[in-house]
Amino acid sequence: MNISDIKQYVDDRPQEGVFRVHRKVFSDPELFELEQRYIFERTWQFLTLESEIADPNDFVTAWIGRTPVLITRDPQGEVRAFANVCRHKGSVLCRQERGNAKYHSCIYHGWSYDATGRNIFIKDAKEACYAGAFEAENHDLLPIAKLGRYKGLVFGSLSAAVPPIEEFLGELRFFIDLAMEQSPQGMEFVPGRAGYTFAGNWKLQMDNGVDFYHLTSTHRSFIAVQQRRAAGEGHQEARMYDWSKRLEQDAGMFQFRHGHTVGWLNQVEVEKRPIYPEIGRIRERLGDLRADWMLKPRNLVVFPNMQIADATALLLRVFRPLAPDRTEMQVRCLAPIGEPAEQRAWRLRQFEDFFNASGFATPDDTMMYEECQTGFSAQPLDYLQGYARGIAALEPGADPLARTIGIEPVASQHGAYRVQNEVLFHPMYREWARLIECGLAGKEAYP
């Protein structure tokens, strides 16, 4: 296959009802390099929550593709983000995940910086015999090209040519709001995180985070445990859903510009949702439409590598490609600031039960990613057939439900849950191909 002909990797023929992705998309080292260069280094990436850097001199560290990033709140309250590397020899500067510090010192040669990124100390500078040219250089940390904030979420980009963050998120914002407006005080991460790596391509997680089809096969053991708990066996701290009722509900999805997508389903046992005790106050504050949608399970992707899932618990997931066949995962439980202790415990048990690295779902999913990655080496295999469910039911533009919400998606689908559609993967791969094509052609990603 010719690496410069990206269209051959995503066989996209909507008029014929065909959408296929080639296995090399998940395994080719040359494609992986193009992804880093033309996707991760030219789009918006989630960095942190504003609540993680609430006070002056708070900081967190994150990544944009291969670039380590330091995010701080300076003494004047301004949020800043820099390449997390010392200007002297290029070592990673701050090695902590988060904290509060007026100054950041490199452990290699002792150069130090304040929370605004200003270089405040060069060790033994007076004895260094530096030339005037060195003295004239700027020694401060290098800020990243763009920083954007939306509803408590902080995004960054290594490219200055990205659209404003609100425009980038577009119509997906309605569904992001459903997660980020669950408290008038904002949202926070529950302390702790599930961090791990798996031996598979990052797009396996991108797909699986909005894949409703795998639930009843990959997670059969979880469903069986839920049924036994409903009969009184085992611990009862996490709420049990009646899966026979849940699987018979309506469900659907919306495709959006810039590669974003969301899947949803109706929830019959709304009283088992962690947000339910607050739903009356939410109705008063946000209205019936948003309150009703907050009770529906929803999984969304902010392309390329951020997911919010609000199902058994509310989580935010970020995945970072390390190699064509290796991915780093960071999964955090999201919760309303000021949530009562009893509800917080309930929420945390739900998260641990299913989404934690040792929960019922994550080991199942991780095993399947690695089995897929092994399978991608099979020489007779070319195009995967896992992108076809729901094509015949896809409606271009806004369907009646979207119009009720007041959004204009690229396409909509609404029907029985058991369609378990795969068309919500399509915008992600179309954007994947578009961005790489733009890069190879020397064009701006967002003209």
N, C-alpha and C positions, 0 to 999 in steps of 0.2 A: 504494500500500500504506500502511496505517495504522501509523506507527512504534510506537504503543503496543501493537499486537497482535503480540507477538514470535513467537507460535506459527505465524504465516503464513510466517515466514522459514525455519523448520525443519519440514518436513512429515514428522512422525514417527507412523506408524501401524503398530506392530509386529504387531498381530493380522492385518493385511492384507499384511504383508511389504513395507511401503513405508517408505523413508527417503530424503528428498530435501532438498537445501539450495538456497535461492534465491541467484542470482548477486549480489543486492544485499548479502548478508552480507559480501561481499568488496569492496564498492565504495561503499556509502552513507556519506557523511560524518556523518549523524546517528547511525547505528549505531556508527560509530567513536567518537564522543564518549561514547555509552552504554557501550561496552566499556571505555574509559579509566576512567570514573566507577564503574562497577558490577562490573567484573572486576579490572582491574589495581590499582585503589585499594582493593579490599576482599578480596583473597586473599593467600596466601603467594606470595612470589617468591624464586627462588634469587639469592643475592648473591655468595658466594665459597666457597672451601674453607678450612677451618681451617688447613691447611698453608700457605696464602698469607699468613697473619697469625700465624705461629708464635711470634714473639718480641715482647717488650714494645715498644710504639710502632710496630709494623708497621701498615700501613694499606693498604686497597684502596678504589677507588671503583667504584660500580655504579649501577644505576637500578632504581626501582620505578615502572613506567609513565612518567609525565612528571617524576617527582621524582628528582633526583640524590641519591645516598646515599654517605656516608663511613663505612666500617667500620674500626674500630681495635681493637688489643689494648692496653689501658692498662698502666701500669707494674706494676699488681698482677695482671696476667694475665687480666683480665676482657675479654670481647669486647663491644664497644659499636657501635651504629649510629645515625647522625644524618642529618637532612636536610643535604646537602652545600651549604649556602648560608650566607653570612655574615648575621648578625642585623642588621647596620647598614643596608645598602641592597639586600640580597637577591642579591648576586652569587654565582656558584659559588665556593666557597671553595678546595677542593683540585682542581687540574686535572691532576694526575698519576694514572696508572692504579694504581700501587702504589709502595710505598717504606717507609722507616722515618724517622719524624720525631717529636721530642718536642712540637713546636708546629706549628700550621698558621696561616699569616698570609694575610689577604686582600690581594691586590695592588691593590685599589681604594683603600681608605683605611687599611689597615694594622691593622685589628682582628685580634687573635690569640687562639688557643684551644689548650688542651693536649689530650692523647690521651683524656682523660675527657670532653671537650666543654666544659670550663670556660673561660669568657672570662677571659684573663689580662692583656689589654692593650687599652686604648682609646687610640689615639694622641692626644696633646695634650689629655688629659682634664681636666687642671687648668685649662687656659685656655679650656675650652669653654663656660663659663657655663651648664652643664646645670641644669635645675630639679630640685627634690627628687623630683618624680614620676619623672623619668628615672632618677635614682640608685636609686630603689626597685625598678625593673624588673629582671627576670632577663635577663641578656645572654648566657647560655650557649647553645651549639648546641641545637637541638631534636631530642630523640631520636625515632626512629620508634616507632610504637605497639607493635610486637611483634618480638622476635628469637627465632629458634628454631634449634636445631642437631640434626642427625641424621647419625650415621656419618661425621663430617668435613665434611658439607655445612652451610652457613650460609644460613638463609632469613630474610627480613624481611617485615613487612606494615605498611601504613599504617593498618590497622584493628585496633583492640583486640578486635574481636568475632570473630576467627578461632578455630577449634579448635586445641588443641595440635598441634604439627607432626607428631607420631607419628600422631595421629588423622586429620589431613588426608591424610597419605600412605597410611594404611590398609594394605590387603593388597598394595599395590604395593611395600611395603618389602622383600619377599622378593627382588624383582628389582633393587631399588636395592642391596641388600646384595651381590648377585652382582658388582656393579661395585666397591663401596667396601670389600669385605673381601678383595681379591686380595692384600693384603699385611698381615701383622700390625702393621706400622708405619704403616699408613694409605696414602692415595693423594695424589698431587700432580699439578699440571699440569706437563707438559713445557714448558720455557721457549719463549716465542713463542706467537702466536695467529693465527688466520685471522679477520680482521675486515673486513667489507664491508657494503654496502647493496645492496638490489635494488629495482626499481620494481614492487613487487607487495605484496599484502596479507599480513599476518603469518600468517594461517591457512593460506596455501598451504604455508608451511614446516611448520606444525603437522601438516598432513595428510601431506606428503611424507616427513617423518621416520619414519613408520611405514607407508609405502606400498611394498609388495613388488611390486605389479603393474607399476610403470613400469620396473623394472630392465632387462628384456630389450629394451625399445624405446628408452628415453631413453639408456641406457648401453651401447648396442650397440658403440660404439667401444672402450670399456674391455674388454668381454668379448672382442672380437677381438684386442686387444693381449695380453690374458692368454693366449689360445690361441697367439699367435706366440711369446710368451716361453716357454711350455711346450715349444715346438719348438726352443728355444735362441737365439732372436733377442732383441735388445735387452738392457737391463740386467736383472740377476737379483737385485737386492737385496731387492725386495719379493716375497713368496711368491705363487705362482700357484695358484689354485684350479681344479679341474676343474668347470666350470660345468654340464656335462652331467650329472654326478653330483649336484651340489648342487641342481639344479632338480627332481630326482626324489625328494627327501626329504620326510618329513612336516614339517608346519609347523602353526602355530596362533596363537591370540591369547586374551587375557583382558581383559575390560572391568572397570573398578573404579569405585567411588564417587568423587565430586568431580571427574569428568572425566578421570581417569587411564586409561591403556591401555598394553598391551605386546603386541608381536608377536615370534614366535620361530620358528626352524627347526632341524632336526637338522643336525649337521655331520659329514660323512664323513671329512674330512681334518683331524682334530683336531691333528695334529702341526704344521700350518701356522699355528695360532693363537699369537699372541705370548705367551700365558700358559702354553703347553704345557710348557716346561722346568720350571716350578714346580708342575705339577699334583700330583705325588706329595706334596709338602709340604702343599699345600692340602688334599688328602684327609685327611692325618693331623690337620690342624687343624680342618677344618670338616665332614668326612664325605663319603661318596660322593655323596649327593644334590646338595649344593651344588657340589661339584667337577664333576660331570657337567653340571650346568646352566651352569656358567661356560664350558664348552667349546661351548655352543650359541650361535650368533649371536642377539642380542636387541636390539630397538629399543623404547624406552619413552618415554612422554610424561608429565611431571608438569605437569598443566594449571595455567596456560595456556601457558607459554612456555619450558619447560625440557625438553630431550631428552637421553637417554643412549643411545648406540648402541655396541654391542660386536659388530662384524662383522669387517671387515678390520683394524680397529684400534679401540681404546676411546676414545670422545670424549664430551665434554659440550658441549652447544650451548644457547645462550640467544638468543632473538630478541625484539627490542623494536620495537613499532609506532611509527613516526614520523608516518604519515599513512595514510589509507585505502589508498593505493597506494605506500607506501614503508616498508621494514623494514630495521632494522639487525641484523646477525648477528655473534655472537661465538662462535667454535668453538675449543675447546681439546682437546688430546690428554691423556688421563688415563693415569697410570702408577703402578705400585706404588713407594712410597718404598723405597729401597735396592735397586732392580732392578739386576742386573749390566749393565755398559756394553754388552756385546754384545747383550743382549736389548733394551735401551733403543734402540739404533741400529736394530734390526729393527723395533721398534714404531713409531719415528718415520718410517722409510721407508714403512711400511704406511699411516700417517696421511697423509703428504705425497702419496703416490701416488693416493689416492682422495678424501680429504676436504679437503685443503688448498684454499685459494681458487684456486690454479692447478692443482689435481689433475684427475683424470678426471671425478669426479662433480659437483663444485660448479658449474663453468661450465654443464654440461648442465642441472642442476636450476634454476639461476638463470634461464637462458634460458626454460625452460618456465614458470616463475612469471610472467615478464614477458609471455609470449605469452598465458597465461591472463588476466592482468589486462587486456590489450588486448581479449580476447574478451568480457570481462564487459560491455563497452559495447554489445554487439550487442543491439539492441532486441527482436528476436523471442525471444531467449533468456530463459527464466525460471528453472525449476528445473534444477539440474545432476543428471546421472544417474550420478555417480561414487561412490555410497555403497551400492550394491546387492549387490556380490559377497559371497557367503558367508551371506546372510540365511537361506537355506533350510537351512543347516547349523548355525545358531546354537543353542546349548544354554543355556537359562536356568540361572543359578547355576553351581555347581562340577561340572565333568565328572570322570571318573575320574582324569585326569592332575592336575587341581587338587587333588583329595582326596589323591593321593599326595604332592604338595608340602606340603599342609596349609594351603591358602589357600581363601578363600570369595569368588571374584569375583562380579560381578553377572551375567556371562554368559561362556561359554567357546566356543571353536571349535577343533577338531583334525581335520586331514585332510591331503590332499596339498598340497604347496607350491603347485602350479599353481592351486589355488583362489584364491590371491593375494587374500585377502579384504579387503573394505572396511568390514566391520562394526566393526573396531577404531577407526574414526573416530567412531562413533555417540556414545560417552560424552562426547567433547569437545564436540560440538554440543548435546547435551542439557544439559550443564552451562553452556555459553555462554548458552543460552536461559533456563535456570533463574535464573542470577545476574542477568541483565538484567531478567527479570520481577520478581524480588524487589526490585530497586532501584526500578523504576518504581512498584511497589506500596507503597514505603516500608517494606518488611520487611527483617529481618536476613538476611544471606546464609547464615548457619549457625545456625538457631534451635536 
